[in-house]
Amino acid sequence: MYRVNMRKMEDNQSGVISAVRVGGELGRRIRDMGLVPGTPVRIQGRAPLYDPVALRIRGFTLTLRNSEADHIEVEVA
């Protein structure tokens, strides 16, 4: 297993969030959305220009801007 930035993950690739590398208001907002270490996540798809990215997490679909996904590290197989 290796760690990769969420922005660099491919469509339908799955992994487990290993770290959220931002503090302050943005870090709190990301964690409030359920993106916390230990949570399984799958990239569901991307918009035509690759921003935003749609994630499948905890039984629902969530979209993030690439600027937000840059701060999330995911462990993939």
JOURTA-V999113 format. One record per backbone hydrogen bond with DSSP energy under -0.5 kcal/mol. NH is the residue of the N-H (numbers start at 1). CO is the residue of the C=O. Records with the same first field share a line. If there is no record, write none. Layout:
# JOURTA-V999113
NH: CO ; CO
This chain:
# JOURTA-V999113
2: 76
4: 74
6: 69 ; 72
7: 69
8: 5
9: 6
12: 43
13: 10
15: 41
16: 75
17: 39
18: 73
19: 73
21: 19 ; 71
22: 20
27: 23
28: 24
29: 25
30: 26
31: 27
32: 28
33: 29
34: 31
35: 30
36: 34
38: 17
39: 36
41: 15
42: 56
43: 13
44: 42 ; 54
45: 54
47: 52
50: 47
52: 64
53: 64
54: 45
55: 62
56: 42
57: 55 ; 60
60: 57
62: 55
64: 53
68: 65
69: 65
70: 66
71: 68
72: 69
73: 19 ; 71
74: 4
75: 16
76: 2 ; 74
